[in-house]
Amino acid sequence: MYGMLLESVQHFLQLEYGEETWNEIIKESGCEFTVFMTHQTYPDNLMTKIAESCVKIIGQNTSVDYFMNFFGRCFVRYFSNFGYDQTIKATGRYFCDFLQSVDNIHLQMRFTYPKMRSPSMYITHLDSNGVILMYRSSRCGFSQYFMGQLYQIAEDIYDTKLEIIILEEGKSSSGTKNNYVKYRLNFDNVEYVESKNEKKKNFEKITLPDFYFSVLLKLFPFGVIFGQDMKIMGVGEKLHFVLGDVNPLGENVTNLLKLRRPRGITFIWKNILYLQSVLFELEIISRSCKTSRNSEQRTQSDESLALVEKKGSHHHHHQNLKSILLKGQMFYLKDIKSVIFLCSPLINDLDELPNMGLYLNDLNIHGLSREMVLTGWQHCSSLELMFEKAEQRSLELEKSYKLLDSWKKKGDDLLYSMIPQSVAERLRTGENRLNTCQVFDNVTILFCELADFSSSTLRDAMEVVSSMNAIFTCFDSLLDLFDVYKVETVGRVYMTVSGAPEITPNHADNIANLALCLSRQVKKLQLPPEVKKIKIGMHSGSVVGGVVGLKVPRYCLFGDTVNTAARMQTTSAPGKIHVSNSTYKLLNPKLYQMEPRGLIHIKGKGQMKTYWLFNKIFDGKKSGDTFQEKMIARGKVNRTENETKGP
């Protein structure tokens, strides 16, 4: 909704209850706006939120309906500052005239408020005691707001006492204005009914001979007549010419003409009868669409050739026919129980005529169609169509920007999977890749291998890929819980590090916690038993990290610590976590259950003292599965439990 509606609410709430109360209401509603701009749009539910907040703050036996009704009255009192009360007064002598002209008022305001989603209303019954009014809107919850507007308009402008009763409300399945309310409006309508009956008597005194409806189509050469079944009974000569080789007789009118106004309603017989007092705009559907409906066996090239021969035009010519607009009134012919659309085409200037295949003599002699074309006057509807196309392009551009942001995020995610985010941001600023190289004195590296995992253990290669993907995806989901960075996967081996590229003093604890989580989580996967065994090795020390590669850059670690960690993994056993002596010294034995493995021969290192890591201890108890559950529930490692020993 536009800010003018909310401005009226703010103005009168401040006037009635004071500035301090208004501030409390805004705070209670969660509204982030303290000032509303007239031509800016705001969420539709903001007004109902303000009404709910008024009930909480003001109270005094009020309700949301009370305040919504009050807001509707406020709007009518407020828009007099903009001169809109004069527009309402000009609609007619009687309150009933206004009720039948509301849609046309909204139509004239569409340039001032181009994004306005106005409601629609029409009278279904009329008598000397009032009317039955059908109200349709795309918004829900504004029935009381509308009633407040009617009360104030009847009182201030037409000096009429009004009583409103809600007869029915609900949702319809068709059209965008699918929220409807049926009102009974009781007011003194005697004068209007008498005036209408007097006009009817005067017409009945005049006796005219019968005539064919084709006479009307000669007066309105772009007119069309259709019956209750929406089948076309006749079209004007010029409309038939524009339609080309399509035979419109017996065709459904919705196949040839598209409803543009009034908006939000379906193009059906019932709505047309109720909205005879409202201006209609129809758009001629392109010839290519109509021709394909009538003759599916004709090829597209045959269609184009036939049109060229008939009109002497080219392909681009008939594409422009999509923008031909017909503007006029729907009028019910009681004698033949049909509706005639009395209309004229909307053409801005002489340049548009040849593009539409029309000439000046195709336009009505009566009316201002020819004069407007010759003088180059701009039709509001044509300008509006241009605006709508521009708005559509704007929406498409907005979608493109969102799609661009989506793909940019995907690109960033892909980049961050190869390079740490902190390093990637440095490279984006133009920093040389060599400058990203850094020595990390204290890190812990983990290697994890899928033990006894080969194509011979599985039925086929696809099962190998599927199982590896399931396991590594599971591992990836746990990394962020422990401030661990995934370096790479090579074949069946999974490599991670803590302490690089983000330095952390708890690197050994992070890797130990991750290792315990990996060993337990892999057992829960729905995989063959033989592929659930993993071998894990851990080692701590110093490394050099940096980005290498040009076509496929990767963040890699180099140094003896990497080699030693890999040896710890290869000398580990399935289902075990192998820990080097340097990592063991960084782990608190009060927090982790570890046992010496003894001296193990490590290639390139000789005899090394190593350990097995089994569990983490909570309050003197072994963790088991409880450890994993706690880690996942917390979403990160509890730093207070990571009491790190000195090196």
C-alpha positions in Angstrom: 0.0 0.0 0.0 1.0 3.6 -0.5 2.4 5.8 2.3 -0.6 8.2 2.1 -2.8 5.6 3.8 -0.3 5.2 6.6 0.2 9.0 6.8 -3.5 9.4 7.6 -3.3 6.8 10.3 -0.2 8.5 11.9 -1.7 12.0 11.7 -5.0 11.1 13.4 -3.5 8.7 16.0 -1.1 11.5 17.1 -4.0 14.0 17.1 -6.3 11.7 19.2 -3.8 10.0 21.5 -0.6 12.0 21.4 2.9 11.6 20.2 4.1 9.4 23.0 1.3 6.9 22.5 2.0 6.8 18.8 5.7 6.0 19.5 4.6 3.1 21.8 2.3 1.8 19.1 5.0 1.8 16.4 7.4 0.1 18.8 4.8 -2.6 19.7 4.0 -3.2 16.0 7.7 -3.8 15.1 7.5 -1.1 12.4 10.9 0.1 11.4 9.5 3.3 9.9 8.9 6.5 11.9 7.9 8.6 9.0 5.9 7.5 5.9 6.4 8.9 2.4 3.2 9.6 0.4 4.4 7.9 -2.8 6.4 5.1 -1.3 4.9 1.6 -1.0 4.8 -0.4 2.3 3.8 -3.9 3.3 0.0 -4.5 3.3 0.0 -6.1 6.7 1.6 -3.0 8.3 -1.8 -1.3 8.9 -3.3 -4.4 10.6 -0.2 -4.7 12.8 -0.7 -1.1 13.8 -4.3 -1.8 14.6 -3.4 -4.8 16.8 -0.8 -2.6 18.6 -3.4 0.1 19.2 -5.6 -2.5 21.0 -2.7 -3.5 23.2 -1.5 0.0 24.0 -4.8 2.0 24.1 -7.2 -0.8 25.1 -10.4 0.8 26.5 -12.6 -2.0 25.3 -11.4 -1.5 21.7 -10.8 -4.1 19.0 -8.9 -4.5 15.8 -12.1 -4.0 13.8 -12.7 -0.7 15.7 -9.4 0.7 14.7 -9.5 -0.5 11.1 -12.9 1.2 10.8 -11.3 4.3 12.4 -8.4 4.2 10.0 -10.8 4.2 7.0 -12.6 7.3 8.3 -9.2 8.9 8.9 -8.2 8.4 5.3 -11.3 10.1 3.9 -10.7 13.1 6.3 -7.0 13.2 5.3 -7.2 13.0 1.5 -9.1 16.3 1.4 -5.7 17.9 1.7 -4.9 16.4 -1.7 -8.2 17.6 -3.3 -9.6 14.1 -3.8 -12.8 15.1 -2.1 -13.6 17.2 -5.2 -13.1 14.2 -7.4 -15.6 12.2 -5.4 -18.1 15.1 -5.5 -17.8 15.2 -9.3 -18.8 11.6 -9.8 -22.5 12.2 -9.5 -25.4 13.8 -7.6 -26.2 10.9 -5.4 -24.3 8.5 -3.2 -25.3 5.7 -5.5 -23.5 7.4 -8.4 -20.4 7.4 -6.4 -20.6 3.7 -5.6 -20.9 3.0 -9.3 -17.9 5.2 -10.1 -15.3 4.1 -7.6 -13.5 1.8 -10.2 -13.3 4.7 -12.6 -11.8 6.9 -10.0 -9.1 4.4 -9.3 -8.5 4.2 -13.1 -7.8 7.9 -13.3 -5.4 7.7 -10.3 -3.2 5.0 -11.8 -0.5 7.4 -13.0 -0.2 9.2 -9.7 0.0 5.9 -7.9 1.2 3.4 -10.6 1.7 0.5 -8.2 -1.7 0.9 -6.6 -3.6 -2.4 -6.2 -7.1 -0.9 -5.9 -10.2 -2.9 -4.9 -13.2 -3.3 -7.2 -16.8 -3.0 -6.3 -20.2 -3.2 -8.1 -23.9 -3.0 -7.1 -25.8 -6.3 -7.4 -29.1 -5.0 -6.2 -30.7 -1.5 -5.9 -33.8 -0.3 -4.1 -35.2 2.8 -2.4 -33.7 1.7 1.0 -30.1 1.2 -0.3 -28.1 -1.3 -2.3 -26.2 -4.6 -2.1 -22.6 -3.9 -2.8 -20.0 -6.6 -3.8 -16.5 -5.6 -2.8 -13.4 -7.5 -4.2 -9.8 -7.0 -3.2 -6.4 -8.8 -3.4 -5.9 -7.9 0.3 -7.4 -9.7 3.2 -8.6 -8.1 6.4 -9.6 -4.7 5.0 -13.4 -5.0 5.1 -13.8 -2.8 8.2 -11.3 -0.3 6.7 -13.5 0.0 3.6 -16.6 0.4 5.8 -15.0 3.3 7.6 -14.4 5.0 4.3 -18.0 4.6 3.2 -19.3 5.9 6.5 -17.2 9.0 6.3 -17.9 9.7 2.6 -21.6 9.3 3.0 -21.5 11.6 6.0 -19.1 14.4 4.9 -19.8 14.5 1.1 -23.3 13.3 0.6 -24.8 14.2 3.9 -26.3 10.7 4.1 -26.9 8.5 7.1 -25.5 5.1 6.4 -25.8 1.7 7.9 -23.7 -1.2 6.7 -24.3 -4.9 7.3 -21.9 -7.7 6.2 -24.0 -10.3 4.4 -21.2 -12.6 3.3 -17.4 -12.8 3.0 -14.9 -15.3 1.7 -12.5 -16.2 -1.0 -13.0 -17.0 -4.7 -10.8 -19.2 -6.8 -10.6 -16.9 -9.8 -8.9 -13.6 -10.4 -6.3 -11.8 -8.4 -9.0 -9.9 -6.4 -10.2 -13.1 -4.8 -11.2 -11.8 -1.4 -14.8 -10.7 -1.5 -17.3 -9.2 0.9 -21.0 -8.7 0.2 -22.5 -5.7 2.0 -26.0 -4.4 2.5 -25.9 -0.6 2.6 -29.0 0.9 4.1 -29.5 4.6 3.3 -32.2 6.9 1.9 -32.0 6.1 -1.8 -35.5 7.2 -2.8 -34.4 10.3 -4.8 -32.0 8.3 -6.9 -34.5 5.6 -7.6 -37.2 8.1 -8.6 -34.7 9.9 -10.9 -33.8 6.6 -12.5 -37.5 5.6 -13.0 -38.3 9.0 -14.5 -35.6 8.5 -17.1 -36.9 5.0 -17.8 -40.4 6.4 -18.4 -39.2 9.0 -20.7 -37.4 6.4 -22.8 -40.4 4.2 -22.9 -42.5 7.0 -24.4 -40.3 7.1 -27.4 -41.2 4.3 -29.9 -38.6 3.4 -32.4 -38.8 0.7 -35.1 -36.7 -2.5 -34.7 -33.2 -2.5 -36.3 -30.4 -5.0 -36.8 -27.5 -4.8 -34.4 -25.2 -4.5 -37.4 -26.2 -0.8 -37.4 -24.5 -0.4 -34.1 -21.4 -2.1 -35.5 -21.4 0.4 -38.4 -21.3 3.2 -35.9 -18.6 1.4 -33.9 -16.5 -0.5 -36.5 -14.2 -1.9 -33.8 -17.2 -3.1 -31.7 -18.0 -6.7 -30.9 -21.3 -8.4 -29.8 -21.3 -11.7 -27.8 -23.9 -13.7 -26.0 -24.1 -15.2 -22.5 -22.0 -18.1 -23.6 -19.2 -15.6 -24.5 -19.5 -16.6 -28.2 -19.1 -13.8 -30.7 -22.3 -13.0 -32.6 -20.9 -10.1 -34.7 -17.9 -7.8 -35.1 -17.4 -4.4 -36.7 -15.9 -4.2 -40.1 -12.6 -2.7 -39.0 -12.1 -5.2 -36.1 -12.7 -8.0 -38.6 -10.1 -6.5 -40.8 -7.6 -6.3 -38.0 -8.3 -9.9 -37.0 -7.1 -11.0 -40.4 -8.1 -14.3 -41.8 -9.7 -15.5 -38.5 -13.4 -16.0 -38.7 -14.6 -14.5 -35.3 -18.2 -15.7 -35.5 -18.8 -18.4 -33.0 -15.4 -17.9 -31.5 -15.0 -17.3 -27.8 -14.4 -13.7 -27.2 -11.6 -14.5 -24.7 -9.6 -16.2 -27.6 -9.5 -12.9 -29.6 -9.5 -10.2 -26.9 -7.7 -10.0 -23.6 -9.1 -8.0 -20.7 -6.7 -5.3 -19.4 -9.1 -3.3 -17.4 -10.8 -3.5 -14.9 -8.0 -5.5 -13.3 -8.1 -8.4 -11.0 -11.4 -9.9 -12.3 -12.0 -12.7 -14.7 -13.5 -12.0 -18.1 -16.8 -13.7 -17.6 -20.5 -12.8 -18.3 -21.5 -12.2 -14.7 -18.7 -9.7 -14.1 -19.4 -7.8 -17.4 -23.1 -7.3 -16.5 -22.2 -5.9 -13.1 -19.5 -3.6 -14.4 -21.3 -1.9 -17.2 -20.7 1.5 -15.6 -16.9 0.8 -15.6 -14.5 1.6 -18.4 -13.2 -1.5 -20.2 -10.0 -1.9 -22.0 -9.4 -4.9 -24.2 -6.2 -5.9 -26.1 -6.3 -7.7 -29.4 -4.4 -11.0 -29.2 -1.8 -11.5 -31.8 -2.8 -13.0 -35.1 -0.3 -15.8 -34.9 -1.9 -17.0 -31.7 -5.4 -16.9 -33.1 -4.5 -18.6 -36.4 -2.9 -21.5 -34.6 -6.1 -22.0 -32.6 -8.3 -22.1 -35.7 -6.0 -24.1 -37.9 -3.4 -26.3 -36.2 -2.5 -28.0 -39.4 -1.2 -24.8 -41.0 2.5 -24.2 -40.6 3.9 -21.0 -39.3 5.5 -20.1 -42.6 2.1 -20.5 -44.3 0.5 -18.2 -41.8 3.1 -15.5 -42.4 2.8 -15.9 -46.2 -1.0 -15.6 -46.0 -0.8 -12.5 -43.8 1.7 -10.8 -46.1 -0.6 -11.5 -49.1 -3.7 -10.2 -47.3 -2.2 -7.1 -45.7 0.9 -6.4 -47.6 2.8 -6.4 -44.4 5.8 -8.2 -42.9 6.4 -10.3 -39.9 7.3 -7.4 -37.6 4.1 -5.7 -38.7 1.6 -8.2 -37.3 3.7 -8.6 -34.1 2.9 -4.9 -33.3 -0.8 -5.7 -33.4 -0.4 -7.1 -29.9 -0.4 -3.6 -28.5 -3.7 -2.5 -30.2 -5.9 -1.4 -27.4 -9.7 -1.0 -27.6 -11.3 1.3 -25.0 -15.0 1.7 -24.3 -18.1 0.5 -22.5 -19.9 -2.8 -22.2 -23.6 -2.4 -22.8 -26.3 -5.0 -22.3 -28.8 -5.4 -25.1 -31.9 -6.7 -23.4 -33.8 -7.6 -26.6 -31.2 -10.1 -27.9 -29.8 -10.9 -24.4 -26.3 -10.0 -25.6 -23.5 -7.5 -24.7 -22.0 -5.1 -27.2 -18.6 -3.5 -26.6 -18.8 0.1 -27.9 -15.2 1.1 -28.3 -12.5 2.9 -30.3 -8.8 2.0 -30.8 -6.2 3.9 -28.9 -3.7 5.4 -31.3 -1.3 8.2 -30.4 -0.2 9.6 -33.7 0.1 9.1 -37.5 3.3 7.1 -37.1 1.4 4.3 -35.3 -1.3 3.9 -38.0 0.8 2.0 -40.7 2.4 -0.2 -38.0 -1.1 -1.3 -37.1 -2.3 -1.7 -40.7 -4.8 1.1 -40.2 -5.7 4.4 -41.8 -7.5 7.5 -40.7 -10.7 6.4 -42.4 -10.8 3.3 -40.2 -11.4 5.5 -37.2 -14.8 6.7 -36.0 -16.0 10.0 -37.5 -17.8 10.7 -34.3 -15.8 11.1 -31.2 -12.2 12.4 -30.9 -10.2 9.5 -32.3 -9.2 11.1 -35.6 -8.5 14.5 -33.9 -6.3 12.9 -31.3 -4.3 11.1 -33.9 -3.8 14.2 -36.0 -2.8 16.4 -33.1 -0.6 13.7 -31.6 -2.4 13.6 -28.2 -1.2 10.9 -26.0 -3.8 8.4 -24.7 -3.4 7.6 -21.0 -3.9 3.9 -21.7 -1.1 3.9 -24.3 1.2 5.6 -21.9 0.2 3.2 -19.3 1.0 0.3 -21.5 4.4 1.7 -22.1 4.8 2.1 -18.4 3.7 -1.5 -17.7 6.2 -2.7 -20.3 8.9 -0.7 -18.7 7.9 -2.0 -15.3 7.9 -5.5 -16.6 11.4 -5.0 -17.9 12.4 -3.6 -14.5 11.0 -6.8 -12.9 12.9 -8.9 -15.3 16.0 -6.9 -14.6 15.4 -7.4 -10.9 15.1 -11.1 -11.4 18.3 -11.1 -13.4 20.1 -9.3 -10.5 18.8 -11.9 -8.1 19.9 -14.7 -10.4 23.3 -12.9 -10.7 23.6 -12.8 -6.9 22.6 -16.4 -6.7 25.2 -17.5 -9.2 27.8 -15.2 -7.5 27.1 -17.0 -4.2 27.5 -20.4 -5.9 30.7 -19.1 -7.4 31.9 -17.9 -4.0 31.0 -21.3 -2.5 32.9 -23.1 -5.2 35.9 -20.7 -4.7 35.8 -21.1 -0.9 35.8 -24.9 -1.3 39.2 -24.6 -3.0 40.6 -21.6 -1.2 39.9 -20.3 2.3 37.7 -17.2 2.4 40.3 -15.0 4.1 42.9 -15.9 1.4 40.4 -15.6 -1.5 39.4 -12.0 -0.4 43.1 -11.1 -0.5 43.4 -12.4 -4.0 40.3 -10.5 -5.1 41.9 -7.2 -4.1 44.7 -8.0 -6.5 47.3 -9.3 -4.0 50.0 -11.5 -5.5 49.5 -15.3 -4.8 53.0 -15.6 -3.5 52.1 -13.0 -0.8 49.5 -15.4 0.6 52.2 -17.9 1.6 52.6 -18.1 5.3 54.4 -20.1 8.0 52.1 -21.6 10.7 54.1 -22.7 13.7 51.4 -24.7 15.4 48.8 -26.7 13.6 47.4 -30.1 13.8 46.7 -32.2 10.7 44.3 -35.1 10.3 44.4 -37.7 7.5 41.4 -40.1 7.2 41.3 -43.0 4.9 38.5 -45.3 3.9 39.9 -48.7 4.9 39.3 -51.8 2.8 37.5 -49.7 0.3 37.9 -50.6 -3.3 35.8 -51.4 -6.4 36.3 -55.1 -5.6 34.4 -54.7 -2.3 31.4 -53.2 -4.0 29.2 -54.3 -6.8 30.0 -51.6 -9.4 31.8 -48.3 -9.9 28.6 -46.3 -9.3 28.3 -47.8 -5.8 31.9 -46.8 -5.1 31.2 -43.2 -6.1 27.9 -43.1 -4.2 29.4 -44.5 -1.0 32.4 -42.2 -1.1 30.1 -39.2 -1.7 27.9 -40.1 1.3 30.9 -40.5 3.6 32.7 -37.3 2.5 29.5 -35.3 2.6 29.0 -36.4 6.1 32.5 -35.4 7.0 32.1 -31.9 5.3 29.0 -31.2 7.5 31.0 -31.6 10.7 34.0 -29.3 9.9 32.4 -26.0 10.8 31.5 -27.4 14.3 35.2 -27.6 15.2 36.9 -24.7 13.3 38.6 -27.1 11.0 39.5 -26.5 7.3 39.3 -29.2 4.7 42.5 -29.1 2.6 41.7 -31.8 0.0 40.5 -35.3 -0.8 42.7 -37.5 -2.8 41.1 -40.8 -3.7 40.1 -42.5 -0.5 42.0 -40.0 1.7 40.5 -37.0 3.5 42.8 -34.3 4.8 41.9 -31.5 7.3 43.8 -29.0 9.4 43.2 -26.8 12.4 45.4 -23.7 13.1 45.7 -22.7 9.4 44.8 -20.5 7.6 42.9 -19.2 10.7 45.3 -19.4 13.7 43.8 -21.0 16.9 45.5 -22.2 20.1 43.0 -25.1 20.3 44.0 -26.8 17.1 44.8 -30.2 18.7 41.5 -30.3 20.6 39.6 -29.3 17.4 41.1 -32.1 15.4 40.8 -34.7 18.2 37.1 -33.8 18.6 36.6 -34.0 14.9 38.3 -37.4 14.7 36.0 -38.8 17.4 33.0 -37.4 15.6 34.0 -38.9 12.3 34.6 -42.3 13.6 31.2 -42.4 15.3 29.2 -40.7 12.5 30.4 -43.0 9.7 29.0 -46.0 11.5 25.5 -44.5 11.3 25.5 -44.1 7.6 23.3 -46.5 5.5 26.2 -48.1 3.8 27.6 -51.7 3.4 29.4 -52.7 6.6 32.7 -53.2 4.8 33.0 -49.6 3.8 32.3 -48.1 7.3 35.8 -48.6 8.6 38.1 -45.6 8.6 41.8 -45.2 9.5 42.7 -41.8 11.1 46.1 -40.3 11.8 47.0 -37.0 13.6 50.2 -35.0 14.0 51.0 -31.5 15.2 53.8 -29.2 14.1 54.6 -26.3 11.7 53.7 -26.0 8.1 53.8 -23.6 5.2 50.4 -22.7 3.6 49.7 -20.9 0.3 47.8 -20.9 -3.0 49.4 -23.0 -5.8 48.2 -23.6 -9.4 46.8 -21.3 -12.1 44.0 -23.0 -13.9 42.8 -24.8 -10.8 44.2 -22.9 -7.8 44.3 -24.8 -4.5 45.3 -24.0 -1.0 48.0 -26.4 0.0 50.1 -27.2 3.0 53.8 -28.1 2.8 56.3 -29.4 5.4 57.4 -32.4 7.3 54.3 -32.2 9.5 52.1 -33.1 6.5 54.3 -36.1 5.7 54.3 -37.3 9.3 50.5 -36.9 9.7 50.1 -39.0 6.5 52.4 -41.7 7.9 50.4 -41.8 11.1 47.3 -42.5 9.0 48.9 -45.3 6.9 50.2 -47.0 10.1 46.9 -46.7 11.8 44.3 -49.6 12.1 40.7 -49.7 10.7 38.4 -48.1 13.2 41.2 -46.5 15.2 42.6 -43.0 15.7 46.4 -42.9 15.7 48.0 -39.9 17.5 51.6 -38.8 17.4 53.6 -37.9 20.5 53.6 -34.2 19.6 49.8 -34.1 19.4 49.5 -36.2 22.6 51.4 -33.6 24.5 48.8 -30.9 23.4 45.8 -32.9 24.6 44.7 -32.9 28.2 44.6 -36.6 29.5 41.8 -35.6 31.9 39.6 -34.8 28.9 40.6 -37.6 26.5 40.9 -41.4 27.0 44.2 -42.3 25.3 46.5 -45.4 25.5 50.1 -45.8 24.5 50.6 -47.9 21.3 54.3 -48.2 21.9 57.2 -47.6 19.5 56.2 -47.7 15.8 58.5 -47.6 12.8 57.6 -44.5 10.7 59.1 -44.3 7.3 61.7 -41.5 7.2 61.4 -41.0 10.9 62.5 -44.3 12.5 61.0 -45.4 15.8 58.2 -43.0 17.1 56.2 -43.2 20.3 52.5 -43.0 19.4 49.1 -43.4 21.0 45.5 -44.5 20.4 42.7 -42.0 21.0 39.4 -43.6 22.1 37.0 -41.2 23.7 36.4 -37.8 25.3 35.6 -37.7 29.0 32.7 -35.6 30.4 32.5 -35.4 34.2 34.6 -38.5 34.6 32.5 -40.5 32.1 33.4 -41.7 28.7 31.6 -39.8 26.0 30.3 -42.6 23.7 27.6 -41.3 21.3 26.8 -38.6 23.9 29.9 -36.7 22.8 28.8 -36.4 19.2 25.3 -35.4 20.2 26.7 -32.6 22.5 29.1 -31.4 19.8 26.4 -31.2 17.1 23.9 -29.6 19.6 26.3 -26.9 20.6 27.4 -26.2 17.1 31.0 -25.6 18.2 33.6 -26.7 20.6 33.1 -25.5 24.2 36.3 -23.6 24.8 36.1 -23.9 28.6 36.6 -27.7 28.3 39.7 -27.3 26.0 42.4 -27.0 28.7 45.5 -27.1 26.6 48.8 -28.4 27.9 52.0 -26.6 27.1 54.1 -28.0 24.2 
